[in-house]
Amino acid sequence: MSAGTFTPKPGAAPLPRMVAAQAGLETRMLLRNGEQLLLTIVIPTLLLVLFSALDIVSLPTGSAGGSGGRVGFLAPGILALAVLSTAFTGQAIATGFERRYGVLKRLGASPLPRWGLMTAKTCAVLVTEVLQVVLLVCVALALGWSPHGDPLAVLALLVAGTAALSGFGLLMAGTLKAEATLAGANLVFLLLLVGGGVIVPLSTFPEGVRQVLEVLPVSALSGGLRDVLQHGAALPWRQLGLLAGWAVIGLAAAARFFKWE
C-alpha cells in the first residue's frame, strides 16, 4: 500500500457540491411536510376547481364565456398563486421555524455561505413548483382550458417570479421571529389572493389602487402569465422586468440582513 493513501485532507467540499447537497435535503424536507404540501398543492387546486365551476367572482368582459372561458382567465392566476404559496409563504414559515429551533445556527457554522443556503432553498422550491404546475395544468385541461403562447415565456416568468417571492420569503424568515413570520406570511398570502390579480381582476379596483397593485410581484406574475397563456402574447417584458427588479431587491436584502439565529 502506497504511503499517504489514508492521509486526511480536511477542507470544505466544492461550493456547487455543497449547494446541491443542501438543495436535495431541502427538497426532501419540503415534500415530507404534509401541512406545507396542503398549502402549496391542495389549496390552489381546490381554488381552481371551485372558481372555475361557480360564478363567484365577476370576470372581465369576454373572459366568462363558458367554463373554458372562466378557466382560461383563472388558470394563469392560480399558477401565480402556487408560486406565491411555495416560494414565499411556505418557505418563509419553514425557514422561520428552522431558525427558531437552531437548525440555521448549525448551518451557519458550516462552510455553506448565506447566499448558498438561499440558492439551495430556491432550488428546492423550483422542484416543488414543477409538481404544482403539472398538477394544475392537468386539472385546468380537464376543465376545458386551451392555453396559448410560448412555453419558454411561461418558464421565464415562473423562474423570475420564484426568485422574487423567494427573496422576500427568506428576508421575512431571516429577520422576524418565527411566530411573526407565520402570521405575516399567511396574512400576505390572503391579501394577495384578493389583491394580486389571482382570482379577482385588478380592473375591479379603483384606478389609484390598481396602479399600486399592478407593480406587486404576484400581480406582475399573474398578469404576465395571463397575457401569454390566455391572449397568446409574446414575452411580456414589462412584467418580466418588474419581477427581475423585485428579485434583485428581495435576494440582495435577504443576503444582507438574514440572521442565522
URRA-V312919 format. One record per residue. N is the residue number from 1. PHI is phi in radians with two decimals (none if undefined). BURIAL is b if it has 9 or more other ideal C-beta (glycine too) atoms within 8 Angstrom, else e. Layout:
N;PHI;BURIAL, N;PHI;BURIAL
This chain:
1;none;e, 2;-1.23;e, 3;-1.16;e, 4;1.54;e, 5;-1.07;e, 6;-1.88;e, 7;-1.21;e, 8;-1.07;e, 9;-2.31;e, 10;-1.17;e, 11;2.49;e, 12;-1.30;e, 13;-1.19;e, 14;-0.98;e, 15;-0.99;b, 16;-1.01;e, 17;-1.19;e, 18;-1.10;b, 19;-1.12;b, 20;-1.12;b, 21;-1.13;b, 22;-1.18;b, 23;-1.10;b, 24;-1.10;e, 25;-1.11;b, 26;-1.07;b, 27;-1.14;b, 28;-1.10;e, 29;-1.13;b, 30;-1.14;b, 31;-1.29;e, 32;-1.54;e, 33;-1.55;b, 34;-1.09;e, 35;-1.12;e, 36;-1.22;b, 37;-1.10;b, 38;-1.04;b, 39;-1.17;b, 40;-1.49;b, 41;-2.03;b, 42;-1.24;e, 43;-1.07;b, 44;-1.02;b, 45;-1.14;b, 46;-1.10;e, 47;-1.12;b, 48;-1.07;b, 49;-1.16;b, 50;-1.13;b, 51;-1.33;b, 52;-1.35;b, 53;-1.47;e, 54;-1.99;e, 55;-1.49;e, 56;-1.53;e, 57;-2.01;e, 58;-1.29;e, 59;-1.70;b, 60;-1.03;e, 61;-0.99;e, 62;1.61;e, 63;-1.77;b, 64;-2.01;b, 65;-1.37;e, 66;1.51;e, 67;-1.11;b, 68;-1.08;b, 69;-1.15;b, 70;-1.15;b, 71;-1.21;b, 72;-1.13;b, 73;-1.39;b, 74;-1.38;b, 75;-1.00;b, 76;-1.07;b, 77;-1.16;b, 78;-1.20;b, 79;-1.09;b, 80;-1.14;b, 81;-1.11;b, 82;-1.10;b, 83;-1.12;b, 84;-1.05;b, 85;-1.17;b, 86;-1.53;b, 87;-1.27;b, 88;-1.80;b, 89;-1.13;b, 90;-1.09;b, 91;-1.19;b, 92;-1.08;b, 93;-1.16;b, 94;-1.09;b, 95;-1.20;b, 96;-1.07;b, 97;-1.35;b, 98;-1.09;b, 99;-1.17;b, 100;-1.14;e, 101;-1.47;e, 102;1.55;e, 103;-1.11;e, 104;-1.21;b, 105;-1.07;b, 106;-1.22;e, 107;-1.14;b, 108;-1.12;e, 109;-1.48;e, 110;-1.57;e, 111;-1.23;e, 112;-1.22;b, 113;-1.29;e, 114;-1.05;e, 115;-1.19;e, 116;-1.18;b, 117;-1.10;b, 118;-1.11;b, 119;-1.10;b, 120;-1.10;b, 121;-1.14;b, 122;-1.16;b, 123;-1.10;b, 124;-1.11;b, 125;-1.09;b, 126;-1.10;b, 127;-1.09;b, 128;-1.11;b, 129;-1.15;b, 130;-1.04;e, 131;-1.10;b, 132;-1.07;b, 133;-1.09;b, 134;-1.05;e, 135;-1.12;b, 136;-1.15;b, 137;-1.13;b, 138;-1.08;e, 139;-1.13;b, 140;-1.11;b, 141;-1.10;e, 142;-1.13;e, 143;-1.50;b, 144;1.81;b, 145;-1.27;b, 146;-2.23;e, 147;-1.22;b, 148;-2.22;e, 149;1.57;b, 150;-1.53;e, 151;-1.04;e, 152;-1.16;e, 153;-1.16;b, 154;-1.08;b, 155;-1.08;e, 156;-1.08;b, 157;-1.15;b, 158;-1.14;b, 159;-1.17;b, 160;-1.13;b, 161;-1.13;b, 162;-1.09;b, 163;-1.08;b, 164;-1.14;b, 165;-1.23;b, 166;-1.13;b, 167;-1.04;b, 168;-1.28;b, 169;-1.12;b, 170;-1.20;b, 171;-1.09;b, 172;-1.12;b, 173;-1.17;b, 174;-1.58;b, 175;-2.20;e, 176;-1.86;b, 177;-1.18;e, 178;-1.03;b, 179;-1.14;e, 180;-1.17;e, 181;-1.12;b, 182;-1.01;b, 183;-1.19;e, 184;-1.15;b, 185;-1.15;b, 186;-1.18;b, 187;-1.12;e, 188;-1.07;b, 189;-1.02;b, 190;-1.16;e, 191;-1.12;b, 192;-1.33;b, 193;-1.05;b, 194;-1.58;e, 195;-1.84;b, 196;-1.82;b, 197;1.25;b, 198;-1.37;b, 199;-2.03;b, 200;-1.57;b, 201;-1.05;b, 202;-1.13;b, 203;-1.16;e, 204;-1.40;e, 205;-1.57;b, 206;-1.00;e, 207;-0.97;e, 208;-1.10;e, 209;-1.17;e, 210;-1.09;b, 211;-1.11;e, 212;-1.27;e, 213;-1.12;b, 214;-1.12;b, 215;-1.59;e, 216;-1.21;b, 217;-0.98;b, 218;-1.22;b, 219;-1.20;b, 220;-1.10;b, 221;-1.19;b, 222;-1.14;b, 223;-1.15;b, 224;-1.13;b, 225;-1.10;b, 226;-1.17;b, 227;-1.04;b, 228;-1.37;b, 229;-1.37;b, 230;-1.66;b, 231;-1.86;b, 232;1.22;e, 233;-1.26;e, 234;-1.26;e, 235;-0.99;b, 236;-1.35;b, 237;-1.13;e, 238;-1.10;e, 239;-1.16;b, 240;-1.13;b, 241;-1.13;e, 242;-1.07;b, 243;-1.13;b, 244;-1.12;b, 245;-1.10;e, 246;-1.12;b, 247;-1.12;b, 248;-1.09;e, 249;-1.12;b, 250;-1.14;b, 251;-1.20;b, 252;-1.14;b, 253;-1.16;b, 254;-1.11;b, 255;-1.13;b, 256;-1.41;e, 257;-1.88;e, 258;-1.08;b, 259;-1.97;e, 260;-1.24;b, 261;-2.58;e
